[in-house]
Amino acid sequence: MHRVVIALYPAALASSITLPMELLRAADNIQRSNHHGQSVRNIPLSIDIAASDLNPVETSSGLLLTPSMTFQQVKTTDMIILPAMWRNPVPTLRQQQELIALLGILSDQECYICAVGTASSFLAEAGVLNNRAATTHWYYFEWFTKRYPDVNLKTRHLITQSDNIYCAGSVNSVADLIVHIVSQWYGNRVARAVESQFSPEIRRPFQAHAYMSDSSGAHHDEIVISAQQWLQDNAHRPLQISELSEYLQLSSRSINRRFIASLGESPLHYLTHYRMTTAKELLRTSNLSIGEVAFMVGYQDVSHFSSLFRRHGSSSPSAYRNRVRGKVFTLP
């Protein structure tokens, strides 16, 4: 079972509570049944809202939410989400000592800890961000740096990861973060389906704008960096991985091993993902035909391109184009 706890406190932004819940519930529904209605591997999901007591809490928008458990009742979980706070977070920080103590305990467990916007200050108060990378809402960068000088604040990144601790700078960024975690729990097929269901035109790959302190993200393998650049420069034409081996003067096996160690995926998977991301941008912003888009990203067989696109995006190229362009307002 995947157990999720969402912390609740006064002045929390309701959208940073409800959006992660909706994304996770969608993932749970998708992973329990495929397109044909046949049952697949079922990993139950439970979501609880926890607060200092069981009384209703008023969010920043005036919405009243009732917690299902208290912070003291949280002994273990697979993920805890800390919603963003509206305006100055200091008054809420002073009131939520039980939550701060809980975060100190959970940081030593194998669970995801996800803070949205100014909620990263809870983690800093608990001391779990000392000498770690983190981010927060841009308006509070200067305040955060002065109050928590031991935290490595990444002002140029919307998402940071340091081991099991994630910080998202905004509510929009938390959607990208949750899709990433969905892929860890349920696989890429479910993650792409959730992504396509929730505003596919604005979602960005987690790796594209996240600062990751582990070796799988912020890697320093110059061979892999050189290979990534070569693959991007040549992604417009049909490629064989053997060409990459010749370019780098390394065996395919060695390149594959270094890619997996640095990026967690093979060169072929990296190239395909890059091509599909480029294809989405072309479908969204150009009037090129599907065949022309396929050719632009290195595929001469339109049917093969469409099959790969569906596998990575849960819809055909034409359906994706209609969906992302259907929101463009035009005069009658």
C-alpha positions as CSV (number, residue, x, y, z in Angstrom):
1,M,0.0,0.0,0.0
2,H,1.1,3.5,-0.8
3,R,0.3,5.7,2.3
4,V,0.2,9.5,1.9
5,V,-0.3,12.1,4.5
6,I,-1.1,15.7,3.7
7,A,-0.4,18.2,6.5
8,L,-3.0,20.8,7.2
9,Y,-2.5,24.1,9.0
10,P,-4.0,27.6,9.0
11,A,-3.3,29.7,5.9
12,A,-2.4,26.7,3.8
13,L,-3.2,27.1,0.1
14,A,-6.0,24.7,-0.6
15,S,-4.8,24.1,-4.2
16,S,-1.5,22.7,-3.0
17,I,-3.6,20.1,-1.0
18,T,-6.3,19.3,-3.6
19,L,-4.1,19.1,-6.7
20,P,-1.7,16.5,-5.3
21,M,-4.7,14.5,-4.1
22,E,-6.4,14.6,-7.5
23,L,-3.2,13.6,-9.3
24,L,-2.6,10.7,-6.9
25,R,-6.2,9.5,-7.1
26,A,-6.1,9.6,-10.9
27,A,-3.0,7.5,-10.8
28,D,-4.6,5.0,-8.4
29,N,-7.6,4.7,-10.7
30,I,-5.5,4.3,-13.8
31,Q,-3.2,1.6,-12.3
32,R,-6.2,-0.5,-11.2
33,S,-7.6,-0.9,-14.7
34,N,-6.3,-0.5,-18.2
35,H,-8.2,0.8,-21.3
36,H,-10.0,-2.5,-21.8
37,G,-11.3,-2.6,-18.2
38,Q,-9.1,-5.6,-17.3
39,S,-7.7,-5.7,-13.8
40,V,-3.9,-5.1,-13.5
41,R,-1.5,-5.1,-10.6
42,N,-3.3,-3.2,-7.8
43,I,-1.3,-1.2,-5.2
44,P,-3.8,0.3,-2.8
45,L,-3.5,4.0,-2.0
46,S,-4.5,5.7,1.2
47,I,-4.6,9.5,1.7
48,D,-5.0,11.1,5.1
49,I,-5.1,14.7,6.1
50,A,-3.3,15.3,9.4
51,A,-3.4,18.4,11.6
52,S,-2.6,19.3,15.2
53,D,-6.1,18.2,16.3
54,L,-9.3,16.9,14.6
55,N,-11.1,20.3,14.3
56,P,-11.8,21.8,10.9
57,V,-9.0,24.1,9.6
58,E,-9.6,27.2,7.5
59,T,-7.3,27.4,4.5
60,S,-6.2,30.7,2.9
61,S,-9.2,30.8,0.6
62,G,-11.7,30.3,3.4
63,L,-12.3,26.6,2.6
64,L,-12.8,24.5,5.7
65,L,-11.1,21.1,5.7
66,T,-11.5,18.5,8.3
67,P,-8.4,16.3,9.1
68,S,-8.7,12.5,9.4
69,M,-5.9,12.2,11.9
70,T,-3.5,14.1,14.2
71,F,0.2,14.6,13.7
72,Q,0.8,12.5,16.8
73,Q,-1.0,9.6,15.1
74,V,1.3,9.6,12.2
75,K,3.9,6.9,12.9
76,T,5.0,6.0,9.4
77,T,4.0,6.9,5.9
78,D,5.3,6.6,2.3
79,M,4.9,10.3,1.6
80,I,4.0,13.5,3.4
81,I,3.1,16.6,1.6
82,L,3.4,20.1,3.1
83,P,1.2,22.6,1.4
84,A,2.2,26.1,0.6
85,M,1.3,28.9,3.0
86,W,-0.2,32.3,2.1
87,R,1.8,35.4,3.1
88,N,4.3,35.4,6.0
89,P,4.9,31.8,7.2
90,V,6.4,32.7,10.6
91,P,3.1,32.8,12.6
92,T,2.2,29.3,11.3
93,L,5.6,28.0,12.0
94,R,5.3,29.1,15.6
95,Q,2.0,27.3,16.0
96,Q,3.0,24.0,14.4
97,Q,5.7,22.6,16.7
98,E,4.2,19.1,16.6
99,L,4.5,19.0,12.8
100,I,8.1,20.2,13.0
101,A,8.9,17.4,15.4
102,L,7.2,14.9,13.2
103,L,9.3,15.9,10.2
104,G,12.5,15.3,12.2
105,I,11.3,11.8,12.8
106,L,10.1,11.1,9.2
107,S,13.3,12.4,7.7
108,D,15.1,9.3,9.0
109,Q,12.5,7.0,7.4
110,E,12.3,5.9,3.8
111,C,9.5,8.1,2.8
112,Y,9.1,11.0,0.4
113,I,8.9,14.4,2.1
114,C,7.5,17.1,-0.3
115,A,7.3,20.7,0.6
116,V,5.4,23.3,-1.6
117,G,6.5,26.9,-1.7
118,T,7.1,28.4,1.8
119,A,6.4,25.1,3.4
120,S,10.1,24.3,2.9
121,S,10.6,26.5,6.0
122,F,9.0,23.7,8.1
123,L,11.8,21.4,7.0
124,A,14.4,24.1,7.7
125,E,13.0,24.7,11.2
126,A,13.3,20.9,11.8
127,G,16.9,21.1,10.8
128,V,16.6,18.5,8.1
129,L,17.6,20.9,5.3
130,N,21.0,21.8,6.8
131,N,23.7,21.4,4.1
132,R,21.0,20.2,1.7
133,A,19.6,21.7,-1.5
134,A,16.2,23.3,-1.2
135,T,14.0,26.0,-2.8
136,T,11.0,28.0,-1.8
137,H,8.6,30.6,-3.2
138,W,10.6,33.3,-5.0
139,Y,9.2,36.2,-2.9
140,Y,10.8,34.7,0.2
141,F,14.3,34.0,-1.2
142,E,16.0,36.7,0.8
143,W,14.0,36.0,4.0
144,F,14.8,32.3,3.7
145,T,18.5,32.8,3.2
146,K,18.8,35.1,6.2
147,R,16.7,32.8,8.5
148,Y,18.3,29.5,7.4
149,P,21.9,30.2,6.3
150,D,22.9,26.5,6.5
151,V,20.4,25.6,3.7
152,N,21.8,25.5,0.2
153,L,19.0,27.5,-1.5
154,K,18.7,27.0,-5.2
155,T,17.0,30.1,-6.5
156,R,17.2,29.1,-10.2
157,H,15.4,25.8,-9.8
158,L,11.6,25.2,-9.3
159,I,12.2,21.8,-7.8
160,T,15.0,20.4,-5.7
161,Q,15.7,16.8,-4.6
162,S,18.1,15.9,-1.8
163,D,17.8,12.2,-1.0
164,N,14.1,11.7,0.0
165,I,13.4,15.4,0.5
166,Y,11.7,17.4,-2.3
167,C,10.9,21.1,-2.5
168,A,8.7,22.7,-5.1
169,G,8.8,26.4,-5.5
170,S,5.1,26.8,-6.6
171,V,1.8,25.0,-6.8
172,N,2.4,24.5,-10.6
173,S,5.7,22.8,-9.8
174,V,4.2,20.4,-7.4
175,A,2.1,18.9,-10.2
176,D,5.4,18.1,-12.0
177,L,6.8,16.6,-8.8
178,I,3.8,14.4,-8.2
179,V,3.8,13.1,-11.8
180,H,7.5,12.2,-11.2
181,I,6.6,10.3,-8.0
182,V,3.7,8.6,-9.7
183,S,6.2,7.3,-12.3
184,Q,8.3,5.9,-9.4
185,W,5.4,4.2,-7.8
186,Y,3.3,3.0,-10.8
187,G,5.6,3.3,-13.8
188,N,5.8,5.6,-16.8
189,R,2.6,4.4,-18.5
190,V,0.5,5.5,-15.5
191,A,2.5,8.7,-15.1
192,R,2.0,9.7,-18.8
193,A,-1.7,9.0,-18.5
194,V,-2.0,11.3,-15.5
195,E,0.1,13.9,-17.3
196,S,-2.1,13.8,-20.4
197,Q,-5.2,14.1,-18.2
198,F,-4.0,17.2,-16.3
199,S,-2.9,20.0,-18.7
200,P,-0.4,18.2,-20.9
201,E,0.6,21.5,-22.6
202,I,2.2,22.9,-19.4
203,R,3.8,19.8,-17.9
204,R,7.6,19.6,-18.1
205,P,9.8,16.5,-17.5
206,F,11.0,16.4,-13.9
207,Q,14.6,16.2,-14.9
208,A,14.3,19.3,-17.1
209,H,14.0,21.8,-14.2
210,A,14.8,20.0,-11.0
211,Y,18.0,20.2,-9.0
212,M,19.0,16.7,-7.8
213,S,21.8,16.3,-5.4
214,D,22.2,12.6,-6.1
215,S,24.3,11.1,-8.9
216,S,21.3,10.2,-11.1
217,G,20.4,13.9,-11.6
218,A,23.2,16.4,-11.2
219,H,25.8,14.0,-12.7
220,H,29.4,15.1,-13.7
221,D,30.3,12.4,-16.2
222,E,31.8,14.4,-19.0
223,I,31.5,11.4,-21.4
224,V,27.7,11.2,-20.8
225,I,27.4,15.0,-21.1
226,S,29.2,14.8,-24.5
227,A,27.0,11.9,-25.5
228,Q,23.8,13.8,-24.5
229,Q,24.9,16.8,-26.6
230,W,25.7,14.6,-29.6
231,L,22.4,12.8,-29.4
232,Q,20.5,16.1,-29.3
233,D,22.5,17.5,-32.2
234,N,21.7,14.5,-34.3
235,A,18.2,13.7,-33.1
236,H,16.7,15.0,-36.4
237,R,18.0,12.0,-38.4
238,P,17.8,8.2,-38.1
239,L,20.5,7.1,-35.7
240,Q,22.2,3.9,-34.7
241,I,23.8,3.7,-31.2
242,S,26.9,2.3,-32.9
243,E,27.4,5.7,-34.4
244,L,27.6,7.1,-30.8
245,S,30.1,4.5,-29.9
246,E,32.3,5.4,-32.9
247,Y,32.0,9.1,-32.0
248,L,33.0,8.6,-28.4
249,Q,35.5,5.8,-29.1
250,L,33.9,3.6,-26.5
251,S,32.0,0.3,-26.6
252,S,28.2,0.4,-26.6
253,R,28.3,-1.6,-23.3
254,S,30.5,1.0,-21.6
255,I,28.3,3.9,-22.8
256,N,25.1,2.1,-21.7
257,R,26.6,1.4,-18.3
258,R,27.6,5.1,-17.8
259,F,24.3,6.4,-18.9
260,I,22.4,4.2,-16.5
261,A,24.8,5.2,-13.7
262,S,24.4,8.9,-14.4
263,L,20.8,9.3,-15.7
264,G,19.0,6.1,-14.8
265,E,18.2,5.2,-18.4
266,S,19.9,3.9,-21.5
267,P,21.1,6.1,-24.4
268,L,18.3,4.9,-26.6
269,H,15.7,5.7,-24.0
270,Y,17.3,9.1,-23.5
271,L,17.1,9.8,-27.3
272,T,13.5,8.6,-27.6
273,H,12.4,10.8,-24.7
274,Y,14.2,13.8,-26.1
275,R,12.6,13.2,-29.5
276,M,9.1,12.8,-28.0
277,T,9.5,16.1,-26.0
278,T,10.6,17.9,-29.2
279,A,7.7,16.4,-31.1
280,K,5.2,17.6,-28.5
281,E,6.6,21.1,-28.9
282,L,6.3,21.0,-32.7
283,L,2.7,19.7,-32.5
284,R,1.8,22.4,-30.1
285,T,3.5,25.4,-31.9
286,S,3.6,24.5,-35.6
287,N,1.3,23.6,-38.5
288,L,3.6,20.8,-39.7
289,S,1.8,17.6,-40.6
290,I,2.3,14.5,-38.4
291,G,4.6,13.0,-41.1
292,E,6.7,16.2,-41.2
293,V,6.9,16.2,-37.4
294,A,8.0,12.6,-37.5
295,F,10.7,13.4,-40.0
296,M,11.9,16.4,-38.0
297,V,12.6,14.2,-35.0
298,G,14.4,11.5,-36.9
299,Y,11.6,9.0,-37.9
300,Q,10.9,8.1,-41.5
301,D,8.1,5.7,-40.6
302,V,5.1,7.7,-39.5
303,S,3.4,4.6,-38.1
304,H,6.4,3.8,-35.9
305,F,6.6,7.4,-34.7
306,S,2.9,7.4,-33.8
307,S,3.3,4.2,-31.9
308,L,6.2,5.5,-29.9
309,F,4.4,8.8,-29.3
310,R,1.3,7.0,-28.0
311,R,3.5,4.8,-25.7
312,H,5.2,7.9,-24.2
313,G,2.1,10.2,-24.1
314,S,-1.0,7.9,-23.9
315,S,-2.5,9.5,-27.0
316,S,-1.9,9.7,-30.7
317,P,0.0,12.8,-32.1
318,S,-3.2,14.2,-33.7
319,A,-5.2,13.7,-30.5
320,Y,-2.4,15.4,-28.5
321,R,-2.4,18.3,-30.9
322,N,-6.2,18.7,-30.7
323,R,-6.1,18.6,-27.0
324,V,-3.4,21.2,-26.4
325,R,-4.7,23.5,-29.1
326,G,-8.3,23.3,-28.1
327,K,-7.7,25.8,-25.4
328,V,-6.5,28.6,-27.8
329,F,-9.2,31.3,-27.9
330,T,-10.1,32.5,-31.4
331,L,-12.4,35.2,-32.7
332,P,-15.7,34.0,-34.3
